[in-house]
């Protein structure tokens, strides 16, 4: 089962502030554990939303609207992600619970979402 461990943005990550050396080391160790266990597929951090573009579709069949970042609603912004391949939802939760506070300032928030792997799962 594929899951995306989504690291939510914070005020610090949106300012482009890099994590402390201690947090970088803790995250490196966590990622090494994922690799050693054979569950990590990919892990990436993202640039702040000030470098991003949001495309929205306000009217069905209408023309898309392009909005340049930054996006101030950090609860809807992603700072990074890890894709993991595990045997169950419970295992995915266990791995996510082992991640250090990804923001390091008590601002960290992680969202865990299962990925559709087949057309049958999507109803297509």
C-alpha positions as CSV (number, residue, x, y, z in Angstrom):
1,X,0.0,0.0,0.0
2,X,1.4,3.4,-1.0
3,X,1.0,6.3,1.4
4,X,2.1,9.9,1.2
5,X,3.4,11.4,4.4
6,X,2.6,15.1,3.8
7,X,4.6,17.6,5.8
8,X,2.4,20.7,6.2
9,X,4.0,24.1,5.9
10,X,4.5,26.5,8.8
11,X,5.4,30.2,9.1
12,X,9.0,29.2,9.4
13,X,9.1,27.0,6.3
14,X,7.2,29.6,4.3
15,X,9.9,32.1,5.2
16,X,12.4,29.7,3.8
17,X,14.0,29.1,7.2
18,X,16.0,25.9,7.2
19,X,15.6,23.5,10.1
20,X,18.3,23.4,12.8
21,X,21.3,21.2,12.4
22,X,19.8,18.9,15.1
23,X,16.5,18.5,13.2
24,X,18.3,17.9,9.9
25,X,20.3,15.2,11.6
26,X,17.2,13.6,13.1
27,X,15.3,13.7,9.8
28,X,18.3,12.2,8.1
29,X,18.3,9.3,10.6
30,X,14.5,8.9,10.2
31,X,14.9,8.7,6.4
32,X,17.8,6.2,6.8
33,X,15.5,4.0,8.9
34,X,12.8,4.1,6.2
35,X,15.3,3.1,3.6
36,X,16.8,0.3,5.7
37,X,13.3,-1.0,6.3
38,X,12.7,-1.0,2.6
39,X,9.6,1.2,2.8
40,X,10.7,4.6,1.5
41,X,10.0,5.2,-2.2
42,X,10.8,8.9,-2.3
43,X,11.3,11.9,0.0
44,X,11.5,15.6,-1.0
45,X,11.2,19.0,0.5
46,X,9.5,21.8,-1.3
47,X,10.5,25.4,-1.9
48,X,8.3,28.0,0.0
49,X,5.0,28.8,-1.7
50,X,6.4,32.2,-2.7
51,X,8.0,30.3,-5.5
52,X,4.7,28.5,-6.3
53,X,1.7,28.9,-8.6
54,X,-1.8,27.9,-7.8
55,X,-4.3,27.1,-10.6
56,X,-7.9,27.2,-9.7
57,X,-11.1,26.4,-11.6
58,X,-13.8,28.8,-10.2
59,X,-16.4,28.0,-12.8
60,X,-17.2,24.6,-14.4
61,X,-15.9,24.6,-17.9
62,X,-14.5,28.1,-17.4
63,X,-11.0,29.4,-17.9
64,X,-8.5,28.5,-15.1
65,X,-7.2,31.3,-12.9
66,X,-3.5,31.4,-12.2
67,X,-2.4,32.9,-8.8
68,X,1.3,33.4,-7.9
69,X,2.5,32.6,-4.4
70,X,3.0,33.2,-1.6
71,X,0.0,31.5,-0.1
72,X,-0.7,32.7,3.4
73,X,-3.0,29.9,4.4
74,X,-0.2,27.6,5.6
75,X,-2.6,24.9,6.7
76,X,-3.2,24.3,3.0
77,X,0.4,24.5,1.9
78,X,2.8,21.5,1.8
79,X,6.4,21.8,2.8
80,X,7.5,18.3,1.8
81,X,6.5,14.7,1.4
82,X,7.7,11.1,1.8
83,X,6.2,8.3,-0.2
84,X,6.2,5.0,1.7
85,X,5.2,1.5,0.6
86,X,3.9,-0.5,3.5
87,X,1.6,-3.5,4.3
88,X,-1.2,-1.7,6.1
89,X,-2.6,1.6,7.2
90,X,-1.5,0.8,10.7
91,X,2.1,0.4,9.6
92,X,1.9,3.7,7.7
93,X,0.7,5.4,10.9
94,X,3.5,3.8,12.9
95,X,6.1,5.2,10.5
96,X,4.5,8.6,10.5
97,X,4.5,8.7,14.3
98,X,8.2,8.1,14.3
99,X,9.0,11.2,12.3
100,X,10.5,14.0,14.3
101,X,8.6,17.3,14.5
102,X,9.2,18.3,10.9
103,X,9.2,22.0,11.7
104,X,11.2,21.8,14.9
105,X,9.4,24.7,16.5
106,X,6.3,22.8,17.8
107,X,4.6,23.9,14.6
108,X,4.9,20.5,12.8
109,X,1.9,18.8,11.3
110,X,1.8,15.7,9.2
111,X,-1.0,14.4,7.1
112,X,-1.1,10.8,6.0
113,X,-2.9,9.9,2.8
114,X,-3.3,6.6,0.9
115,X,-2.5,6.7,-2.8
116,X,-4.7,5.1,-5.4
117,X,-2.7,2.4,-7.1
118,X,-5.2,0.9,-9.6
119,X,-8.0,2.2,-11.8
120,X,-10.4,0.0,-9.9
121,X,-9.7,1.9,-6.7
122,X,-10.6,5.2,-8.4
123,X,-13.8,3.8,-9.9
124,X,-12.4,4.4,-13.4
